[in-house]
Amino acid sequence: MKDQKARIDFRAYTENDFEGIHQLNIQEEWKNLVVKKEDTKSAWDNSNIAFVAYDGDNLVGYIRGITDGHISLFVCELVIAQPYRGFGVGTDLLTFVHKQFPKTRMELLANSSSSSYYENQKFRSFYGFRKTFEEW
């Protein structure tokens, strides 16, 4: 599988990528993104960070986020398909995006299963909060 990394191409998201993105969300069991499929697609259409990773014709990962281009770059989602994990694809995708906006600091949220990955990549932890409109 190490040879797979050499064939991974990153490019800007197009609408044709969305069904593959949706399938990765299903595999990740990201229920909110799956249930709100149309809202998720609108988020992709309106994000200024929207890149996909392909191995040939196979979508194997993606990154979506927002940035002001100067100070903050917030990664909303980063997913790499399970068979491609552990080969640097996620790290390369994060680096690829950060190189597009080198003046920014990259910020993201993690969960208990992804936090060790980000710690190994030397991200600093910080404290954050989340609330939906319905929770007011």
N, C-alpha and C positions, 0 to 999 in steps of 0.2 A: 504494500500500500504506500510505501514511501515514494515510489515513482509517481503515484497519483498527484502529489502536490505539484510536481513540475508541469502538469497539464491544466491546472486550475487557472481560469481567466476571470478577472473582475471587470465589470462594466456597469454603467448606469442602468437602473431599472427602467423597463418599458412595461406598458400595460400587458403585453403578452406574457410577462413573467409571473403575473399575479396568481394564476392557478397553481403553479409550482410552489409559490410562497405559501399559499393556503394549505397545500398538502404537507409542507414542512411544519406548519403550525398545528395541523392535526396530529402528526407524528410526535410533536413535542407536548401534546395535550395542553396547549395554551387555549383553554376553553373560551376565554373572553374574546380572543382574536378570531376564533373559529365561529362562535355564535354570532358575533358582530361582523360577519364577512364583508358586507357592503361598507360599513364604517371603516373597517381595516383597509379595504381597497382605497377609500377616500383618503385615509391617512397616508398611504403610499403615494397617491397622486399629488398630495400637498406637502410632502416632506422634501427639504432641500438636501438631505442625506438619504440616498436611496440607491444602494448598490447590491448587485447579485454576484454570486460566484458559480461558475460553471465548469464542469469537467466534460468537455465535448458538448453534447446536447443535454446533459443532465444538470439540473439546478441542484447544487450541493450546499448552498448556504446563502445567507443574506445579512445585510445590516441596514437598519433604518434609523434615522434620527433627525435632529434639527440643530441648526447652528446660526449664530449671528455673524460668523466668519471672522470674528476678532477676539472674543473673550471665551465664549462658551460653546462647546460642542457636546450635545447630549445624545447618547446612544439609547434609543428606545427599545430596540430589539436587535439581537445578534443570535443567529442560529446557524449551526453547521450540522449537516446530516450525520447521524450516528457513525456510519462507516468511515467518515472523513475526519473524525475527531482524533486528536492526538498527533496530528501530522503538521501542525502549524498553520492550518488554513485560517482559523479564527484570528490568530495573532497577525497573520499577513493581511487579513481584511481590515482589522482595526488599524494597523499601520498605514495601509493604503488610504483609508478615509482620513486619518489624521494628517497625512501628507497633503491632502487637498486643502486643509485648513490649518496650517502649521502654527499660526499665532494663537490658537485656542487651547484651552485645557479640556481634556476629554473627561466627561462625567457619565456615569451609568449606575443603574441599580443591579443588584445581584440577589440571588436567593441562596438557600443553604447548599444547593447542589452546584452552583456556579461560582460561589465566592472564592473557593480555593484556586480556581483557574485564574481569576483576576489578581488575587494575592501573589500567585506565582509570576504574573506578568508585571509585578511591582506597582500595581495600582494602590493608592492610599485609600483606606476606608474613611468614610465621613458619615455623619448622621443625617438622615432625611425623613421626610414625611409624605404621606399619600392620602388623598381623600377624593371620593367621587362626588359629583353633584348630588346624587341621591342620598348621600350620607349627611347632608346638611340638616 
